[in-house]
Amino acid sequence: MAASLGRFGYVSRCVFYLILTVELFNSYGLSSDLPCAQNCTCDGDSVDCSNLELTATPLDLPARTVSLRLDHNELTSIPDLGQAASKIVLLYLHHNKIRSIDGRRTRELVSVETLDLSNNDITELRGHCFPAGLQIRDLYLSNNKISVLELGALDHLGSTLQVLRLSRNRISQIPVRAFQLPRLTQLELNRNRIRQVEGLTFQGLSSLEVLKLQRNSISKLTDGAFWDLAKMKVLHLDYNSLTEVNSGSLYGLSSLQQLFLSNNSIARINPDGWKFCQKLRELNLSHNNLTRLDEGSLAVLGDLHTLRLGHNSISHITEGAFRGLKAVRVLELDHNDISGTIEDTNGAFSGLDSLNKLTLFGNKIKSVAKKAFSGLETLEHLNLGENAIRSIQPDAFSKMKNLKTLFIQSDSFLCDCQLHWLPDWLVTRGLQAGVNATCAHPESLKGTSIFQAPSSSFVCDDLPKPEITVQPETTVTVLGSDVRLTCMAASSSSSPMTFAWRKDQELLRHADTENYAHVRAHHHQGVMEYTTILHLRRVTFAHEGRYQCIITNHFGSTYSSKARLIVNVLPSFVKTPKDSTIRTGHTARLECAAEGHPAPQIAWQKDGGTDFPAARERRMHVMPDDDVFFIMDVKPEDMGVYSCTAKNTAGTISANATLTVLETPHLAQDLEDRSVVVGDTVALQCKALGSPPPRITWLRNDQPLRPSDRHHFTPGNQLLVIGSASLEDAGRYTCLMSNTLGTERAHSQLVVTQRRSPCASTSGPSTVTIGIIVIAVVTSIVVTSLVWVCIIYQTRKKSEECSVTNTDETIVPPDVPSYLSSQGTLSERQDVCIRVEAGGGPQPNGHVVDTTGFDGAVVCTDCMENSNSYSKDPDYLSHSFCPAGGSEYQQHSHHEPVSHTTPLCNGTPNGIRKDIQGSTFPKNYNTLQHDRKGKTITESLNATSRTGQTPACSPSQEESFHKPVKLSGVTGHGRSDTDCEPELRQTLLSNGHTLRASQNESTPLRRASD
C-alpha cells in the first residue's frame, strides 16, 4: 500500500513539472514570435503606445495586435500599420495632430470596428475618406475642426456604423439627407454652429435612437426636420435659441420618450406641438422664458412621467393647465413666480392624479390658500422651501393623506388664530423635521419657532394682513365708454401698502389706478381703510375679462373676488345682400356678414317668412365658415325678397335683397296639329311661360296673321279662335314667344276638309258662331274697361288716404323686415281686393259664355286672361305678390280642382309657374334665341273664375294653367250653369300706391275692326 502511494506521488510531481515547462515554453515562444514594440506596453493582443510623442508608427508592432493605442502623440496623419493593419479591431488615434483622413490608409483597416479620431485637426469629411469594405461600428470625430461635411461622405459605412460622434466641430450646416446610415443608433452633433435644421435633414437614419444637438445656435426647426426618425427615443435640443416648438418640427417622432429643451428662449407652449410625440415620458422645459401655462397646453401627453418647468418666469397657471397629465409623477416648478396661483387660485393642479413629487421652492409665495393643492391626494413629497411664507390657511394640506416629506423654510410667519392649527398637525403627521418656521408677528413671539410658541398666544387681536371690505362689481358697458372698478381693504398694520390689479389672472403692469387711504369710521383706533380704483378709458373688446384687485403689505396679500367686464356693441353689417337678377338653372349667390359684440347670429328669411322652396328641394347650400349661401338650379319660385337678420344681445338689424329670376319663353303645353271641317270653329292655344312674361305673335305659313271677322285673339294672344273655318285657313300656324331673353317658336298644322254630307249646311251655325264671338268681344271690352276704372279709382283713393311718398326703387312687400329697423319689426300687410260680378256674356278674362251655342266642336285647352304689354321704360320690371291668408306672401302649388260645365278662364301671375322642371318641345317646336339690351315692363292682372256666387280672392292659379280643359260645343238651347265670376286683386306698394298700367296696355280681346 505504501509503495503504491509513493509511486502515485512521483507521477503527480512529474505531471506538474511537465505542465509548468509547457507553459514557460509557450510564454517564451510567444514573446519571441510577437515581441512588443519599442517603448510600448503590451498586454496580450493589446499594444499601448500612447503619450510617447510619436510622429510615426513603431516599426516593430506585433503582427497579431488587435487593440492599438496611439493617442496623445504627434501624429499628423493616419499611420501605416504594416502587417498589423488587417488584424486591428480597436484603433485609438485621439489627441494627435492629424489634419486629414487619407482613404489609402483607412482602406487597410478592414477589421477595425472602433476608430477614435477625436481631438485632432481634421477639417473636412469627403467621400474618399472612408472607402467601401470597412467594418467600422463606432466612429469618434469629436473635438476637431470639421467645417465641411460632404454629402455622402459616410455612405460606405452604412452597413456597419452604429455610433457617430461629431461634437465640438465647426459644422454650420448639415446637408439634407447627409447621413445614409440605416444602422446608426446614436448621433452626436453637440457644440457645433448649426443655426437651422431643414426638413428631411436626417432622412436615412431609420434606426437612430439618440440624437444630441446641444449647445448649437439652432433658432428654427422647419417642418419635417426629424422626419424618418420613427425609432428615436431621446432628443437633446437644450442650450440653443429656440423660441417655439410646433407640431411640424416634431413630425414623425412617434417613439420619442425623452425630449430635452432646457436653456432655450421658448416663451409659449403650443398645445398642438406635441401631437406627433404623444409617447413622451420626460419633458424638460426648464430655464426658458415661459410666463404662463394655459389650459390643455400639454393635454395630449398622457404618458408623461416627468415634467420639468423650473427656472422660468411662470406667473399664471390656468385652471386645467395640467388636464390630461394623469401619469405625471414628478413636477418641478421651482424658481418661478407662481405665488398668485398658490395664494388665490383653486384647482390649478387638477388633473395630476398620479403626482408623487412637487417642487415649488423659490416662488415668492407668501401664503397658502385652503384649496391650493386640491386634486393632489397622491402627493408624497412637497417642497415649499425658499419662500417667505407668512400664513397657511387651515386644512391646506389635509387632503394629502400620503404626504411623507414637507419642506418649509420661513421666518416671516404671522402667528395668529389662523395659524393655530399648523404646529399640532405637523407633529401629528410626523412632518415637523422638514419645517423650519418662526414667528414674525406679534412682537412677543418674534423669532420663536411655531413649535415652541404657546398655543394660547395664537390670537387675532388686530388686522396686520389686509382684509377686503368692498369687492369690485361686475359691469356691463358699451364700446367706447369709461369704466371704474373699485376695491377697498382694511388693515391695522403701518407697513407700506401696495395695490395691483389682475385681468384674467395676469398682472396689469401699466394700469391707470387711483389709490388713497383714510381712517375707518366707527371702529377701534389704528385701523386704516385703503381704496384702489381702476380706470378703464374708452373700453374696447380687448378690455373684456375678469378683474381682480390685490392689496399687499409686509404680512401678506389679499385677493378680491373676480369682477367681469362685458362690452356690448350693436350689430352692424360688413357685407349686405344685394339685388340680383339671374336666369333659371343658374346659381344665385347671396352674402351677408355683420360684426358686433358678442358676435351676432345671422338668419335669413324669404318674403318675411321661413318658407324656402330651395331648402325644401335641397337646392340651398350654406357655407358654415363663410358669409354666403347659394341657391342651386334657380327656379321661378325662388324669386322674392330675401332678408338677412343679424342679432345679438345688444339688438337686431336686417337688410333686404330682391332676387329676380329670368326665364326664357317656353310652352306650358305643346301645340298640337288640328284637323277640322269647313265651317267649324277651331281654337289654337299657345300657353307661354317665362320671366318676364313673353309677348305672343301668331304667324300663318310664316306670315303675320292679321285679325279678321273670323280670326280672334284673347288678351295676351295666348288663344287664337278661328270661326267658320274655310279651306284657305289651312296651313302651318306658328306661335312666336319672345321676351328679353330670347324668342321661341311653336308650330301647329291645321288641316281643313270639306264636309262629306252634301245635305249639311254650315251657313246657319257659322253665322250664329260669329255673332256669339262678336258679342263676347264687345262685352269683354266693356267689362275690362269697368274693372280698370274701379282699380284706378281705388288706387287714387288709397293714395290720398296714405299720402306717403316712397323713393325706394325696390318693391318690398310690407311684411318684409326693413333694413333700417334694428328690431326687425314687420309691417301690417295692405292689399286691395276688387270684386267684379259678371253675368252671362263676355268676361274680363276673355272667356266667352256661350248663350246660343256653336254648331261645331270648339277646342279650348285654357284661356289666358292676362294682358301683357311692354312700356317704354326699359329698366323697370314689376313683380306681383299675391297675398294668401292675409299674413304672409306665399305661393301655393296645389289647389282644389273645380268642376265646370262651361270653359273656365284662368290667369297666371307674371307667367311664373311651378312644378315645371324644363321645357319640352315637340318635333314641330323650334327655338330661336336673341339678346335684348332693354328690359320690359310686364303688369299682370290676375283673375280667377270660381263656381258659386260668393266672390273670393284666389291665390295663383298656376296649377290650373297646366291642365287643359276641353271646350265643348253647346247647342242653341243649352246654357252654362256656372258663370265666370272673376275676382281682381292688386298688391299695394310700400308707399300705399298700386302698380299702374302704362298707356299702351292691351285690351282683353281684339277684332278686325279694332
C-alpha angles and dihedrals in degrees: 000000000000091000090054092051091050093053091048092054092049092053092049092054091050093052091049094052091045093054091046091051092051092050092049090048093051092048095050092040092054091047091054093047096046108027114186117252118261114279090359129114121235128200110177106296093349120095122191116199097156127136094021098116088238119177093186138025118271110258095219099062111151109257093228097053112144101174120038126182115197097154125135095031136114099260114147097189140018103286129235105253096190118204092351093063096084093050101046115108101171118043121177116191101153123136096032132113099255109156102185143010112246112208091206090063097041090050088068093055094083094148100041112121099169120042118178114194097153123136096030135115099259110149105182146022114217133178093255094056095085112029124196121282099049122131099206113154101168119038119181116193100153123138097027131119097252111157100152120066107178119211109260094010091137100032093110089063093055096107096054114017113109106158125040122178118191100155123141097026134119100255109147100171135027113209115235110266089006092149117058094174109133094179098048112120102173129039123178121194100157122152099017129125100257112148103174137020112214125210117277091014092136098037108137096045096097094153098046113132104167126040121177120194101156124151099015125123096253110158100162138037110195122212112286093017091143099032116147093028094110093143098048114123105173127044122179115197099149123134096032135112102258116149099185144007116221132183095250094061092052094044112138099022094117094146099043113134105168125040120179115196101153123139097028131115099255109152101173138034112227110214090211093050095087103045093102096049103046093146093071114138099177128033121180115194098153122137096029134116100262113150103174144015112222127205114281094002091137100022097122093060096088093154096050112132104174127032119184116192101152126138097029130116097252109159101156130051112182118220105264095025090131096043112142096022095112094144099051112120101168123047121175117194099153123145098021131114103251097132091123091056093055095038100047118001121095121212098006090143098045113134096041093108095158100038112143104169130033124179119196103156119141098026102122091245112172101174139015118224122222095249098032093116100034111146095032098102092139096052115128104169125042123175116195096157125139092034123119093227114185103173140016117195117232117276093011089138100027097105094054095089094167097051109138105165129030122179119198125161116178137131095188103079119147100223101204135124091290090065098043093103099052105076095050092045093052092050093047092052093043093239100121093100093075096041121091104176129156132177125254097177139078101036091233091064099036110138093011119128113244088234092058099042114101112253090231090064093065096095136139106231097146143012107252092154115062117259122203112238102168120035124208112256131229110258133199115200143157130254114282099018128121121250133197123200116192130200129177134190138175131217138167094208121104093210116119115277123220127196129206138168129213129200116201090346093305122114117248100224098182101035122155101237138166117208132183141152136215138171113272112246123232093017138106117281123277100037116122126195118216126200129195123185123194114209119205110189122206094347121221133187089275090066093065114111145082117306127201133178124220121200116191139181135161092290098053148287131289122206124207126216117273118264119201123223115205122191117197128193129186111244118261128187120250092174122027126193115254132212111261137185118206140167123247115268093031129102121263119210123204122177132187132167133169137184131211142119119297092027108265123240116238120220132173133216132185119215089342095306142076098247106118114178089197091055093051090052093044093244095122117094119191121193108221095205097034137071095234137087125190134211108209124208094008116222131193092256089063089069115110146084115309118201124202114204124195116193138176136150091283097057149293134270132180139194130197133217128182119224112204117193119206120202129186115238116272140156124267088201129018121252113247131210112251136206121195139167122248109273096025125118118241131188124203115198124203105182102187125190129190145114117283090030109260126243114236127217125179125219130187115204087347092303124111112266111231120206116253140165088284100034116072134170129206118224109293091022091256092131125048114194118194112192123203094003117222133194092261089060090069117106144078115318117202126200109207112201119187141168135153091291099054149290130282130191131207126184137208125184113219118201118192118195135185120255112260096213111078088203094061115109120198101175094087100049093039092056091048091049093051090049092052092050092049091050091047092051094049093045091048091053093050095046093046091052090051091051093052091048089054092047093050091047093050092045094053092045092052091045091054091050095049099038090188123145118206117191095182111114093204115092106225124180112243094242094055112104113256122238090230095055113094091194099047095239114186119225121226111259120249123199138150124224113196116191124202119188117205131185127208117320132053116357130208091248093062098255114137115217108221110228099160102028136230122267091213135051114275118198116205116164092181142332125236112210096179115113109215121192137151124237127209094255106095097187103059125082115180125218125201123210116197111204118224122194093000095265111067138025107245140161116223118208098188129057133174112260116251120207119219135184092204130042113288118216116211134180132214127221109247092324091287113150137185135214091026107126097180144339118276117199127189123227090270092054115098127192124219120177126194134167124238124192096203129072124226131221114236121186117184124201108204117209127174129196116209137177117257136036101273112097116225136178104242126202122237113316095208093128094058090049091065095051113076117227116203116231107224126206115251126203123235092257096049126092134191115256092206126056123207104250104183123196118206121208126184125189119230119227120235090265093055097257126121128230106270128209122235124246092260097061110146121244120245095251135014130207134186090260093058 
